């Protein structure tokens, strides 16, 4: 185990706002990726009354090497989830919401219709709320991508997470080319909707591989990019191969802009939905 450098140490935080956010989420009966993935930004975001919602349950059918979310056999989708998500958005007073999910290979459309139901429900009752979806790969299904887009999402996101060489280790049940195809199809079918993706660094990738992955994303039509440090969330998950210093994140951000990305967030604590409303409205 590698000792964490000073720039990755954050003080524990506690405040009334964090407690209030937890209470609002619990009272609405929703799950958040903040909690299920042990996000290091949880206290900061909850202190601002912000959370990223995870739908389709809290059990994933895959089990990637980096992720803290439980894997196994999930329950059927909860039909009350669209209403519960809307209630949570209302209680928190959000003007921008990010909806993600566990991967559901057990459902024929991968859960795309449920994404659509959630976004439709919220937009019908709170049309001023921006809706970003962070979706699984749907095994590359064009029909599922069309279904997710149907209610009119504001940002379509799918994370490739790591470079091509490491996919078999980091995401053994996923495929690098399939992930790129998801982004490519979204851009081709819905060219006016921004496409977003993200990479975790510190898993053993090289600078050349990072640049290559960014080039692949640009060719797929991705315009918004997040780059953050992988941090092992719990026992049994992949160890960090190294810690990327802030100056390198600044370098990668410059590289990304030079490649044509229009919006980039790059730093040790950056996650796909971190400060999403600000990033996606630049």
C-alpha positions in Angstrom: 0.0 0.0 0.0 1.4 3.4 -1.0 1.1 6.2 1.5 -1.2 9.0 0.4 0.6 12.4 -0.3 -0.4 15.6 1.4 -2.5 16.8 -1.4 -4.9 13.9 -1.0 -5.5 14.4 2.7 -8.8 16.1 3.6 -10.1 16.9 7.1 -13.2 15.3 8.3 -16.2 17.6 8.2 -19.4 17.9 10.0 -22.1 20.5 9.8 -25.8 21.0 10.1 -26.2 21.2 6.4 -24.6 17.8 5.9 -27.0 16.3 8.4 -29.9 18.0 6.7 -28.9 16.7 3.3 -28.6 13.2 4.6 -32.1 13.5 6.2 -33.6 14.8 3.0 -32.2 11.9 1.0 -33.2 9.3 3.5 -36.7 10.8 3.8 -37.1 10.7 0.0 -36.0 7.0 -0.1 -33.3 7.5 -2.7 -29.8 6.1 -3.2 -26.8 8.2 -4.0 -23.5 7.3 -5.6 -21.9 9.6 -3.1 -22.6 7.1 -0.3 -22.5 3.8 -2.2 -19.2 4.5 -3.9 -17.5 6.0 -0.8 -16.9 9.3 -2.7 -14.2 11.4 -1.0 -16.2 14.6 -1.9 -19.3 13.5 0.1 -18.9 16.0 2.9 -18.1 18.9 0.6 -21.1 18.2 -1.6 -23.6 17.4 1.1 -22.5 20.6 2.9 -23.7 22.4 -0.3 -26.9 20.4 -0.4 -25.8 18.5 -3.6 -25.9 14.8 -4.3 -25.7 12.4 -7.3 -28.6 10.0 -7.5 -28.2 6.4 -8.4 -31.2 4.5 -9.8 -32.0 0.9 -10.5 -31.1 -0.3 -7.0 -27.8 -0.5 -5.2 -26.5 -3.9 -6.6 -24.5 -4.0 -9.8 -24.4 -7.0 -12.2 -20.8 -6.5 -13.0 -18.4 -5.7 -10.2 -15.5 -3.6 -11.6 -12.2 -3.7 -9.9 -12.3 -0.1 -8.8 -15.8 0.3 -7.6 -17.2 0.1 -4.1 -20.8 -0.6 -5.2 -21.9 -4.1 -4.3 -22.2 -6.7 -7.1 -24.7 -9.6 -7.3 -28.3 -10.3 -8.2 -30.3 -7.0 -8.1 -34.0 -6.6 -7.3 -36.4 -5.5 -10.0 -36.5 -1.7 -10.7 -38.5 0.3 -8.1 -41.5 1.9 -9.9 -41.6 4.7 -7.2 -38.1 5.8 -8.0 -39.0 8.6 -10.5 -41.3 10.2 -7.8 -38.7 9.7 -5.1 -35.9 11.3 -7.2 -38.2 14.3 -7.9 -39.0 14.6 -4.2 -35.3 14.6 -3.3 -34.5 17.2 -6.0 -37.4 19.4 -4.6 -36.3 19.0 -1.0 -32.7 19.9 -1.8 -33.7 22.8 -4.1 -31.5 21.5 -6.9 -31.4 23.4 -10.2 -29.2 20.7 -11.8 -29.4 17.0 -11.1 -27.1 14.1 -12.1 -28.7 10.7 -12.5 -26.5 7.6 -12.7 -27.2 3.9 -12.1 -25.7 0.5 -11.4 -25.2 -1.7 -14.4 -28.2 -3.9 -15.1 -27.2 -6.6 -17.6 -30.2 -8.6 -16.3 -32.7 -6.2 -17.9 -33.1 -6.4 -21.7 -32.7 -2.7 -22.3 -30.1 -2.3 -19.5 -32.5 0.0 -17.6 -32.8 2.6 -20.3 -36.5 2.9 -20.0 -36.2 3.5 -16.2 -33.7 6.3 -16.9 -36.2 7.8 -19.3 -39.0 7.5 -16.8 -37.0 9.3 -14.1 -36.0 12.2 -16.4 -39.5 12.5 -17.9 -41.1 12.6 -14.4 -38.8 15.3 -13.2 -39.0 17.4 -16.4 -42.8 17.3 -16.4 -42.9 18.8 -12.8 -39.7 20.8 -12.7 -38.9 21.9 -16.3 -36.2 24.3 -15.1 -34.0 21.6 -13.5 -31.1 20.6 -15.7 -30.8 16.8 -16.1 -27.5 15.0 -16.7 -27.5 11.3 -17.2 -24.4 9.2 -16.5 -25.2 5.8 -18.0 -23.7 2.3 -18.2 -22.7 1.0 -21.6 -26.0 -0.8 -22.4 -23.8 -3.3 -24.2 -23.7 -0.8 -27.0 -27.4 -0.8 -27.8 -28.5 2.1 -30.0 -32.1 1.5 -29.0 -31.3 2.0 -25.3 -29.4 5.2 -26.1 -32.4 6.5 -28.0 -34.6 5.6 -25.1 -32.5 7.5 -22.6 -32.4 10.6 -24.8 -36.2 10.6 -25.5 -37.3 13.0 -22.7 -34.6 15.5 -23.7 -31.5 15.1 -21.4 -29.2 18.2 -21.0 -26.0 16.2 -20.9 -25.3 12.6 -21.9 -22.4 11.0 -20.0 -20.7 7.7 -20.1 -17.3 7.1 -18.4 -14.6 5.1 -20.2 -12.8 5.2 -16.8 -9.4 4.0 -17.9 -7.1 3.5 -20.9 -7.5 0.7 -23.4 -4.7 -1.5 -22.1 -6.1 -1.6 -18.6 -9.7 -2.4 -19.4 -9.4 -6.1 -18.9 -8.0 -5.5 -15.4 -10.1 -2.6 -14.3 -13.4 -3.4 -16.1 -13.2 -7.1 -16.9 -16.9 -7.3 -18.0 -16.8 -4.2 -20.2 -15.2 -3.3 -23.5 -13.3 -0.2 -24.4 -14.6 0.0 -28.0 -18.2 -0.6 -26.8 -17.9 2.4 -24.4 -16.5 4.6 -27.2 -19.4 3.4 -29.4 -21.9 4.6 -26.8 -20.5 8.1 -26.9 -20.2 8.1 -30.7 -23.8 7.0 -31.1 -25.1 9.6 -28.7 -23.3 12.4 -30.6 -24.5 11.1 -34.0 -28.1 10.6 -33.0 -28.4 13.7 -30.8 -25.7 16.1 -32.0 -27.0 19.1 -30.0 -26.7 17.3 -26.6 -23.3 17.6 -25.0 -21.4 14.3 -24.6 -19.3 13.8 -21.5 -16.8 11.2 -20.3 -14.2 10.7 -17.6 -10.9 9.0 -16.7 -9.5 7.8 -13.4 -5.7 8.2 -13.1 -3.3 6.3 -10.9 -4.2 2.8 -12.1 -0.9 2.2 -14.0 -1.6 4.2 -17.2 1.2 6.1 -19.0 1.0 9.7 -20.2 1.0 8.5 -23.8 -1.9 6.2 -23.0 -3.8 9.1 -21.4 -3.3 11.2 -24.5 -4.4 8.4 -26.7 -7.6 7.9 -24.7 -8.4 11.6 -24.9 -7.9 11.5 -28.7 -10.3 8.5 -28.9 -12.9 10.4 -26.9 -12.6 13.4 -29.2 -13.0 11.3 -32.2 -16.1 9.8 -30.6 -17.6 13.3 -30.2 -17.0 13.8 -26.5 -16.7 17.5 -25.6 -16.7 17.5 -21.8 -14.0 15.6 -19.9 -13.2 14.9 -16.3 -9.9 13.6 -15.0 -9.5 12.5 -11.4 -7.3 10.4 -9.1 -8.4 6.8 -8.4 -8.6 6.1 -4.7 -9.2 2.6 -3.5 -12.6 2.7 -1.9 -12.5 -0.5 0.2 -10.8 -3.8 0.8 -10.8 -6.2 -2.1 -10.6 -3.5 -4.7 -7.6 -2.5 -6.9 -4.7 -0.8 -5.3 -3.6 2.5 -6.5 -0.5 2.3 -8.7 0.5 5.8 -8.0 -0.7 9.3 -7.1 -0.8 11.9 -9.8 0.5 15.3 -8.6 -1.7 18.4 -9.1 0.8 19.8 -11.7 0.3 16.8 -13.9 -3.5 17.2 -13.7 -2.9 20.8 -14.8 -0.8 19.5 -17.7 -3.5 17.0 -18.7 -6.1 19.7 -18.6 -4.1 21.8 -21.0 -3.6 18.8 -23.3 -7.4 18.2 -23.3 -8.2 21.7 -24.3 -5.5 21.6 -27.0 -7.3 18.5 -28.4 -10.5 20.4 -28.7 -12.5 19.6 -25.5 -14.7 22.5 -24.7 -15.0 21.9 -21.0 -12.5 20.1 -18.8 -12.2 19.5 -15.0 -8.9 17.9 -14.0 -7.7 17.4 -10.4 -7.0 14.8 -7.7 -10.6 14.9 -6.3 -12.5 15.4 -9.5 -15.2 12.9 -10.2 -17.7 12.8 -13.1 -20.4 14.6 -11.3 -18.2 16.8 -9.1 -19.3 20.5 -9.6 -21.3 19.2 -12.6 -23.6 22.1 -12.8 -20.7 24.6 -13.0 -18.7 22.5 -15.4 -21.5 21.8 -17.8 -22.7 25.4 -17.8 -19.4 27.1 -18.6 
